[in-house]
Amino acid sequence: MNRRLFAVFSLFALVLALPAFAAPDGTAIFKSKCTSCHGADGAGQTPAGKMMKVKDLRSDAVQKQTDLELTKVISGGKGKMPAYGKQLSTADVQAIIVHIRTLKAK
Ligand code: HEC
């Protein structure tokens, strides 16, 4: 491989690799993918959330679940809750759970 080709290739590889280094923004992902049903505050007081009777994500019933349990619901789905395992990486789901923990009623 000549040097210029190598330089171009390296740059390309770097650009491809960059998103993997940036920590996922759980708050932003939650806002874009989850609020339609769960609401920005996690209370589930949206038309879709009320119709499906989603639990308040701030409640003890949800907050007392372990990260692993929440990961399973988010990645694998449950009832009418869509599975996000194909769209979201483990790191994305982890970041969302960190966000869900911050919703907890103080
Ligand atoms: C189409 C509406 C909808 C969307 C969008 C949605 N959810 Fe849900 N979610 C539900 C429903 C309905 C349940 C209840 C599932 C059940 O218990 O049968 C649920 C349950 C949950 C639970 C478990 C709480 C419990 O009931 O114990 C978590 C955590 C959760 N959702 C997180 C998320 C996250 C994070 C996203 C975005 C990536 C998301 N949801 C997007 C409808 C939705």
Residues whose N, C-alpha, C, O or C-beta is under 5 A from the ligand:
A	BS01	HEC	K33 C34 C37 M52 V54 K55 A61 V62 L70 V73 I74 K78 G79 K80 M81 P82 Y84 I96
